[in-house]
Amino acid sequence: MEAGIVGLPNVGKSTLFNALTKAGALAANYPFATIEPNVGVVPIPDPRLEIIRKHIESQKIIPAALRLVDIAGLVRGASKGEGKGNAFLSHIREVDAIVQVVRCFESAPGGEDITHVEGSVDPARDIDTINTELLLADLQSVDGALSKAERAAKSGEREAVARFEVLKKVRPILDSGKPAITVKIDDPEQKKVLKGMGLITAKKVLYVANVSDEDPHGRGPLAMKCRAHVKSIGGDPEQDVVPVCARIESELAELGDEDRLEMLKSYGMDEPALNALARAAYHLLGMQSYYTAGPKEIRAWPVPQGATAPQAAGVIHTDFERGFIRAEIYSVADLEKYGTEKAIKDAGKMRIEGKDYIMQDADVCHFLFNV
């Protein structure tokens, strides 16, 4: 699962990506500095791993990770090919969710002027610009596919009929200016078809308000305008907007633990804002973590919410899913309460679960399989 970072040029998108992945030098201050997408792997901060290690000795901890794709800046007209738009849009189609970076600062530290492609800073306008280009790109895609889908549907083949029905439902939604994610589809076959179409506006979006170092908590007028606009277009301003100062985060990423704590304290922050961003992106993708724990490693494994025990086992190795017998499961909370796996068993809290079990966030598992 991966998320794509998008935004207008000079909003701090690549600075944010580099801080997230500790990728080194910051991108140049001009549009289209990044033509091909960069891909980074970002660990998901998870305090439960340390809780497990308090009770189970292990050589190392391995957190769950998220793949992030840094996609070069979009501009007005990208859907018509402006500013390498076609290439950028094709990269966005390939990701599972979108992280949209919105500029919520006037100037860089020290008063350095960073030119905005629209000539002024306006988070609401910028969000609409990006969303409009993505919607127009989807509209082009749907228009181009409709006549072909109609001809294919005459065969009566189930998937072809479902595809045509989905396109007929999506077309008026897009034409009204609403994203494809708002279309109402109940039929399981049609839901599957929609998911496979790669429509950009069918993806979930997380908005990152890139704030100034004078407003690290995102309570200034520009960040609040960003929140208000996200609410006006149907989002949740508390869950769907994460305030981040990319400049602060890029500095924090280069510091040792002691200096990082001191810098965080100076800004009144408990942790880097990137931690909140990584967790929000992880949940945006509908992911949760379960754990395996032993003397060699304690590891968080990412699984989609609603995954069964065999599917979760398959994340470790396909043989685990193919030969799944049962799983021994307890929660991190059980481990905190009872202290050891033996004590958990003695208290009757070690559960034996079969193939139909739906995994819960923070399950700790031992899988039994035979191939």
C-alpha positions in Angstrom: 0.0 0.0 0.0 1.3 3.4 -0.9 0.3 7.1 -0.7 1.3 9.8 -3.2 2.3 13.3 -2.0 0.8 15.9 -4.3 0.5 19.7 -4.3 1.3 22.8 -6.3 4.9 23.7 -6.9 6.7 25.5 -4.0 4.3 24.4 -1.3 7.0 22.4 0.6 6.0 19.0 -0.7 9.4 17.7 -1.5 10.8 19.2 1.7 8.2 17.3 3.6 9.0 14.1 1.6 12.7 14.4 2.3 12.1 15.0 6.0 9.8 11.9 6.1 12.3 9.7 4.4 15.5 11.5 5.5 16.3 11.5 1.9 19.0 14.2 2.0 19.1 17.6 0.2 16.0 19.6 -0.2 14.4 20.0 -3.7 15.3 23.1 -5.7 13.0 26.1 -5.4 11.4 26.0 -8.8 8.5 24.1 -10.5 9.1 20.7 -11.9 12.3 20.0 -9.9 11.1 16.4 -9.6 10.0 14.9 -12.9 10.1 11.2 -12.0 8.5 10.3 -8.7 10.7 9.5 -5.7 9.7 6.6 -3.5 10.4 6.4 0.2 9.6 3.9 2.9 8.4 5.6 6.1 8.2 3.7 9.5 4.9 4.1 11.4 5.6 5.4 14.9 4.0 2.8 17.3 4.5 3.0 21.1 3.0 -0.5 21.5 6.2 -2.0 20.1 8.1 -0.7 23.2 5.3 -2.0 25.5 5.8 -5.5 24.0 9.6 -5.3 24.4 9.2 -4.4 28.1 7.7 -7.8 28.6 9.3 -9.9 25.9 13.1 -9.7 25.4 14.1 -9.4 21.8 17.1 -8.4 19.7 15.3 -5.8 17.6 12.0 -4.0 16.8 10.7 -3.7 13.3 7.8 -1.2 12.9 5.2 -1.3 10.1 6.0 0.9 7.1 4.3 3.0 4.5 5.5 3.6 1.0 5.3 7.2 0.0 5.6 8.5 -3.6 6.7 12.2 -4.1 5.0 13.3 -7.2 6.1 16.5 -8.9 4.0 19.6 -8.5 0.8 19.9 -10.4 -0.3 23.3 -11.9 -3.5 24.7 -13.2 -4.1 23.0 -16.6 -2.3 19.7 -15.6 -5.3 17.7 -16.9 -4.6 19.2 -20.3 -0.9 18.4 -20.1 0.4 21.7 -18.6 3.6 21.4 -16.6 4.2 17.7 -17.5 0.7 17.1 -16.2 0.0 13.9 -18.0 3.1 12.1 -16.5 2.3 13.4 -13.1 -1.4 12.3 -13.2 -0.4 8.8 -14.4 1.8 8.5 -11.2 -1.1 9.6 -9.0 -3.4 6.9 -10.6 -1.0 4.2 -9.4 -1.1 5.1 -5.6 -3.7 3.9 -3.1 -4.4 7.3 -1.4 -3.4 10.9 -1.8 -1.6 13.2 0.6 -2.2 16.7 -0.6 0.3 19.4 0.8 -1.3 22.8 1.1 0.8 25.9 1.6 -0.2 27.7 4.8 2.8 30.0 5.3 3.5 33.4 3.7 7.3 33.4 3.5 10.2 31.2 4.4 12.3 31.7 7.6 14.3 35.0 7.5 11.7 36.5 5.2 12.9 34.7 2.1 10.3 35.0 -0.6 9.2 31.7 -2.1 7.2 32.5 -5.2 3.7 31.0 -5.3 2.7 29.9 -8.8 -0.6 31.7 -8.4 1.0 34.9 -7.1 -0.5 34.7 -3.6 -1.1 32.3 -0.8 -4.7 31.0 -0.5 -5.1 27.4 0.9 -8.8 27.1 -0.2 -8.0 28.2 -3.8 -5.0 25.8 -3.9 -7.1 22.8 -2.7 -9.7 23.6 -5.4 -7.0 23.9 -8.1 -5.6 20.5 -7.3 -9.0 18.8 -6.9 -10.3 20.4 -10.1 -7.3 19.1 -12.1 -7.7 15.6 -10.7 -11.5 15.7 -11.4 -11.0 16.9 -15.0 -8.4 14.1 -15.5 -11.0 11.5 -14.3 -13.7 13.0 -16.5 -11.4 12.6 -19.5 -10.7 9.1 -18.6 -14.4 8.2 -18.1 -15.4 9.9 -21.3 -12.8 8.0 -23.2 -13.9 4.7 -21.7 -17.7 5.0 -22.0 -18.3 4.2 -25.7 -15.9 1.2 -25.5 -17.6 -0.1 -22.3 -21.0 0.3 -23.9 -20.0 -1.9 -26.8 -18.4 -4.5 -24.5 -21.5 -4.6 -22.3 -23.6 -5.9 -25.3 -21.8 -9.2 -24.9 -23.6 -9.7 -21.6 -20.4 -10.7 -19.9 -20.8 -9.8 -16.2 -17.7 -7.7 -15.6 -18.2 -5.8 -18.9 -21.8 -5.0 -17.9 -20.7 -3.9 -14.4 -18.0 -1.7 -15.8 -20.5 0.1 -18.1 -22.9 0.5 -15.2 -20.2 2.1 -13.0 -19.1 4.5 -15.7 -22.7 5.6 -16.2 -23.0 6.3 -12.5 -19.7 8.0 -12.2 -20.0 10.3 -15.2 -22.8 12.6 -13.9 -21.1 12.8 -10.5 -17.9 14.0 -12.0 -19.8 16.3 -14.3 -21.4 18.0 -11.3 -18.0 18.7 -9.8 -18.0 16.0 -7.2 -15.3 13.4 -6.8 -15.8 9.7 -7.8 -15.5 8.7 -4.1 -19.0 10.2 -3.5 -20.8 7.8 -6.0 -23.2 5.4 -4.3 -22.6 1.8 -5.3 -24.0 -1.2 -3.4 -23.4 -4.0 -5.9 -20.2 -5.9 -4.9 -19.2 -6.6 -8.5 -19.6 -2.9 -9.4 -17.6 -1.9 -6.2 -14.8 -4.2 -7.4 -14.9 -2.7 -10.9 -14.7 0.9 -9.5 -11.7 0.1 -7.4 -9.9 -1.4 -10.4 -10.5 1.6 -12.6 -7.8 3.7 -11.0 -9.9 6.9 -10.8 -7.9 9.5 -9.0 -10.9 11.1 -7.2 -12.1 7.7 -5.9 -9.0 7.7 -3.6 -9.1 9.0 0.0 -7.3 12.3 0.6 -5.3 13.6 3.6 -4.5 17.3 3.6 -1.2 18.5 5.1 -1.3 22.1 6.1 2.4 23.1 5.7 2.6 25.9 8.3 5.3 28.4 9.3 7.6 27.8 12.2 5.7 30.6 14.0 2.5 28.4 13.9 3.7 24.8 14.4 0.3 23.7 15.8 -1.6 25.1 12.8 -3.9 27.5 14.6 -3.0 30.6 12.5 -5.4 32.1 9.9 -4.1 30.3 6.9 -4.2 26.8 8.6 -7.7 27.5 9.9 -8.8 28.6 6.4 -7.5 25.2 5.2 -9.5 23.4 7.8 -12.7 25.3 7.1 -12.4 24.6 3.4 -11.8 20.9 3.9 -15.0 20.8 6.0 -16.9 22.7 3.3 -16.0 20.0 0.7 -17.1 17.2 3.0 -14.0 16.4 4.9 -13.4 16.2 8.7 -11.1 19.1 9.6 -9.7 17.3 12.7 -9.0 13.9 11.1 -8.4 14.9 7.4 -6.0 17.8 8.1 -2.6 17.4 9.7 -0.6 20.6 10.4 3.1 20.2 9.7 6.0 22.7 9.5 8.2 21.0 6.9 11.1 23.3 7.8 11.0 22.3 11.4 10.6 18.6 10.5 13.5 18.7 8.1 15.7 20.0 10.9 14.4 17.5 13.4 15.2 14.7 11.0 18.9 15.6 11.1 19.2 15.9 14.9 20.2 13.3 17.5 17.8 12.2 20.2 18.8 14.8 22.9 18.9 17.8 20.5 15.6 16.7 18.9 13.9 16.6 22.3 15.2 20.0 23.1 14.0 21.5 19.8 10.6 19.9 20.2 10.3 21.4 23.7 11.2 24.8 22.4 8.2 24.6 20.0 5.8 23.1 22.6 5.6 19.8 20.7 5.4 16.3 22.3 6.7 14.6 19.1 7.6 15.4 15.5 4.5 16.3 13.5 5.6 13.7 11.0 4.7 11.0 13.5 1.1 12.2 13.4 1.2 12.5 9.6 2.6 8.9 9.2 -0.1 7.5 11.5 -2.8 9.5 9.7 -1.7 8.3 6.3 -1.6 4.7 7.6 -5.2 4.9 8.8 -6.2 6.8 5.7 -5.2 3.6 3.7 -7.5 1.6 6.0 -4.5 -0.2 7.6 -4.0 -1.6 11.1 -1.2 -3.4 12.8 -0.8 -6.8 14.5 2.4 -8.1 16.1 4.6 -11.1 16.3 7.1 -11.3 19.2 10.0 -13.5 19.9 13.7 -13.5 20.9 14.9 -12.4 17.4 12.4 -9.6 16.7 9.2 -7.9 17.7 7.5 -6.8 14.5 4.4 -4.9 13.5 2.7 -6.3 10.4 0.3 -4.1 8.4 -3.0 -5.6 7.4 -6.2 -4.0 6.0 -9.0 -3.4 8.5 -11.3 -6.4 8.2 -8.6 -8.9 7.2 -9.1 -12.5 8.4 -6.5 -14.4 10.4 -5.3 -16.4 7.3 -4.9 -13.2 5.3 -2.9 -11.7 8.1 -0.7 -14.8 8.3 -0.2 -14.5 4.5 1.5 -11.1 5.0 4.3 -12.9 6.7 4.5 -15.6 4.1 2.1 -17.1 1.5 2.7 -20.5 3.0 1.3 -19.3 6.3 -2.0 -18.5 4.6 -2.1 -21.6 2.4 -1.5 -24.0 5.3 -3.3 -22.0 8.0 -4.6 -24.1 10.9 -5.3 -21.7 13.7 -3.9 -18.7 15.6 -3.1 -18.1 19.2 -3.9 -14.5 19.9 -3.8 -12.0 22.8 -3.8 -8.2 22.9 -1.0 -5.8 23.8 -3.3 -4.7 26.7 -3.4 -8.3 28.0 0.5 -8.3 27.9 0.6 -5.1 29.8 -1.8 -6.4 32.4 -0.4 -9.9 33.0 3.3 -9.4 32.1 4.0 -12.7 30.3 2.4 -15.0 27.8 2.3 -17.8 30.4 0.4 -15.5 32.8 -2.0 -14.6 29.9 -2.6 -18.3 29.3 -3.1 -19.0 33.0 -5.7 -16.2 33.1 -7.6 -17.7 30.2 -6.9 -14.7 28.0 -5.0 -16.6 25.2 -7.5 -17.1 22.5 -7.5 -19.8 19.9 -9.0 -18.4 16.6 -9.8 -20.1 13.3 -10.0 -19.1 9.7 -13.1 -16.8 10.1 -11.5 -14.6 12.8 -11.3 -10.9 11.9 -8.1 -9.4 13.0 -8.2 -6.6 15.6 -5.7 -3.7 15.9 -3.0 -4.6 18.5 -3.4 -8.3 18.3 -0.3 -10.3 19.2 -0.2 -13.6 17.2 1.3 -17.0 17.0 0.2 -18.8 13.7 0.1 -22.5 13.4 0.2 -23.8 9.8 1.1 -26.9 7.8 2.1 -27.1 4.1 
